[in-house]
Amino acid sequence: MISLDLEIKLLTLENLSAILELDQACFGGLWTLEGYKRELDSPNSDILGLFSASSSTSLLGMGCFWSILDEAHITILAVHPQYHRQGMGAALLYSLIKTASDRKMERATLEVRASNLAAISLYQKFGFQTAGRRRRYYQDNDEDALILWLPDLQHRKFKAILDQWYSIVSDRLEKSSWHLLFK
């Protein structure tokens, strides 16, 4: 079986049209062109993209977090619908957490729709725990958001946990014929 290479790298303004296409495919236009420009220009925002030279879609997925003091607040995790259930969401989440840890963030947090059981399951596999609920958080349908929390990114044992997650992510991707390259 031939495996196809996946690469995760920081997105730049050069990727703006691909970012907007992915946003439209995943969220129906969650953020605007100006919103993404602000994110890309902000020194407090990291946006990672998932690419494969063997794909007709230029950007397969993306994840973003804001650095707020010592906390990585994950704002976006998106995988193009045609690539769902192949381990790419886990690869992006792993990469966001590793990047946050490398940047000396102490913890990670995010909000997720209370009904998004697939996403909640993924976050729980990476150790996120429910810290609270934001009532009627999502404006499109007044749905609640769960606040999820991952502490201890700088704990001495966390490096071993990251290594375990890398193995799990790599194994999952291999089952779908993908191989993750890190830059």
Disulfide bonds with the S-S distance in Angstrom:
none
